[in-house]
């Protein structure tokens, strides 16, 4: 009889733990959906989501929000404790989860791509932290365009003083030319010149079946011909891709298979 009562109490305890963890998971899921919206549509919009860390950001937030908090509730919650102890436990769990979540959100937000900068025939993805670490406000990039991330052209200077400045920043501050704000110009005003260095897409798909299939899928969805578009390499943080531009300079898509020159 005593064993039966113990089993029943243990069964009720487990049910209560899973019920509390389930409620925590439901609340966390709502928060996650809101954060996922910002990550997917605001901070890492297509076509940069996969190549520039969007998936990594989603996984980090999901781990913190959907796993860490509910798991701590499942382990710690005990309905047999006093109301004061239960409130203390749940408050502690909430503080830990919120603290870690704030850190995760800040990291994901600070790593978001805010500029896609062209330099010498290639594009480079620039995260927000690359500018904030140099006390450059991201809002300063709005002078070059309103897209998020904004397309920018870093021009190659020909004046002696300008070249000297580039060299100093490159050697003393370890800044590549595409990271130097004084070289930035609007992409729209320079895209015709930039597109003169476009990739030979026929040569690329001839040697890469994956990219050929991706291009065929893109063309089918866009109802276009491959010669209607411009193809330029993008050096992103997680893998290199080919940006697909319209003739007027708008990004229409990417070929997500890794590209190497």
N, C-alpha and C positions, 0 to 999 in steps of 0.2 A: 504493500500500500504506500509506504513511504517513498519507494523508488518511483512508483507511478506518479506521485505528487511532484517529485523532483523533475521528472521528465516533462510533466505538464507545465511547471513553472519555467523550465528552460525553453520549452516550445513557445510559451507566451513572450518570454524575453526576446527570443530570436524574431518573432513576428513584430514586436514593438520596434526593434532595431531596424528591421527592413522597412517598416512603415515610416519611421522617422527619416531614414536615408532616402526613401522614395519621395517624400515631401521636399526634402532638401534638393534632390535631383530635379524635381519639377520646377522649383524656383530658379535653380541654377540654369536650367534649360532655357528659360525665358531670357535671362541675362545673356546667355551664350548666343542666342539668335540675334539679339540686338547687336552684340559685338561682331558677330559673323557678317552682318549686313555692312557694317562700317569697313571691315577688313576687305571684303570682296568687292564692294561697289565704290568705296570712297578712298581707301588707303592703298589698295593693290588692285586697281581695276584691270580688266582684260584690255589688251593681251599680255599684261606684265605679271599677272597673278602667279602663274606657274614658275616662270623663270626668275622672278625677283623676290620670292620669299613668302608669298601669300599662303601657300600650303603650310609652311613652317609656322607661320603666325597662327593659323587656324588650329593646328595641332597643339601648340603651346597653350592657347587659351582654353581649348577643350580639356586638356590634361588638368589644368588648374581648376577650371570651373565645374566640369562634369565628373571628374574623378577624385581629385584631392578632397574637396569639401564633403561630398556625400560619403566617401570612404571613411573620413574621420568621424562623421556622425554615426555611421554603422558600427565603428569600433568603440566609441566612447559613450554613446547614448545608453542610459539605463533608467527605465521608468521606475525602478525600485528606489532610486535616490530621492532625496527631498526636492521640493520645487526649487529651492534656492540653489542646490547643487546642479540641478538640470539646467537652470538658467545660466549659471556660471559656465558649465561645459559648453552649452550652445553658443554663448557669447564669445568664449575663447576660440571656438572653431570658426565663428564668423569673422573675428578679428584676424586670425591667421589667413583664412581664405581671401578676405578683402585685401590684406596687405600684399600677399603674393600675387593676386590678380592685378592690383594696381601696378606692381613691378612688371608683370607680363604685358599689360596693355601699353605701358610706357615704352617698353622695349620694341614691341611690334610697331607702334606708332612712329617711333624714332627711326626705325629701319625702313619705313615706307619710301618708295621711290618718288621723288618730287621733281626730278628733271631727267630728261633723256638728252644727253649732250652729244652733238656730232663733232668729231675731230678727225681730220685727215682720212676721210672715207669710212669711218666707223662710228657707231653710236655707243655711248657708255651710260649705264644706269647710275644715277646719283641718289643716295639715300638722304633723308632729312638730316641725319646726324653729321654728314660730311660738311654741311653748312653751319649747323648749330655749334659744332666744336670750334669753328672759327668766328663765332659771334656774328654770323650772317643770318639775318632773318629770312625765313622761307618766303615771306611776303615780297621780298625784293625780286624774286623770280617772276612775279606777275607782270613786270614791265616787258617780258619777252613773250608772253602769251597767257591765255586763261585755261589751257588744258591742264588736266591733272593726271599724270605728271606733264609738265610743260616741255615741249620740244625746243631745243636751243642749239644754235650753231656757234662753235668756238672757232674763230677765224685764225688763220696763220699769219702773224704780223710780218711786215717787211721793213718797218722802221727800226733803226738801230736801237733806239731807246726802248721800244716795246719788246724787241727780241731780248735785250739785256734784262728787262724786268721778268720776262718768262723764265729765263735761265736762272736768275736769282731765286725766284719762288720754287723752281724745280729742285735746285740744289740745297738751299737753306731750309726750306719748309717742306720739302718732299711732296710738292704739289704737281701732279701731271697737268699739262696744258688744259685738258678738259675740266679740271677742277678750279681753274683760275677765272674768277668772275670778270676781270677787266677784259677778257677775250670774248665774252658772250655777246652774241648778236641774235636777232630774231630769226627763227628758222624759216618762217614764211617768206621773208624777203631774200632768202638765200637758197631755197630748196632746188631751184633749177640748176645752180652751180653744183650743189651737193650731189644731185642725182646723176651727174656726169660720171661719177665713180661707182655707179650701181654694180651689183654682182651679176655675173652671167648665170642666170637661173637655169638655163639649159645645161650648162656644164655641171652645175651642182646636182641636179636631179638625175643626171646621167650616171653619177657615181654614188648616189645615195637613194636607195629604194624607199626608205622610210619618209624622206623629205618629198619624194615624188608623190607618194600616196597622200601625204598631208596637203600638198599643193593641189592635187586633183580634188580632194574633199573641199578645200577652200573655194576653188573655182566653181565647183558644182553648187555650193551654197550661195555664192555671190553672183552666179550666172554671168561670169566674165571669162575673158581669155587671158592667158598668162602674160601676154604682151601688153595688156592694159594696165599692168601694175609695175611698180618699181620695187626692187629688192635690195635691202641694205642690212649689213651685219650689226647686231646688238650684243655688246658684251655685258651680260647681266650677272648677277651675283651667284646664281646657282647653276645655270648652264647658258651657253650662248645660243642665240636664236637669230632668225632672219626676220626683220620687220618687212611687212608688205604695205607699201604706200600706194595711194591713188596718185594719178598724175598731178593733182593739185596739192599734194603734200599732206594728206590725211592718212593716219595709220588705220589700216583696214583689218589687219590680222598679223599672225606670225606663223612661221614654220618652227615648231617647238623641238624638232630633233636637233641635237647639238651640232653646231657649225664651227668649223675651224678653217682658218685660211691656209 
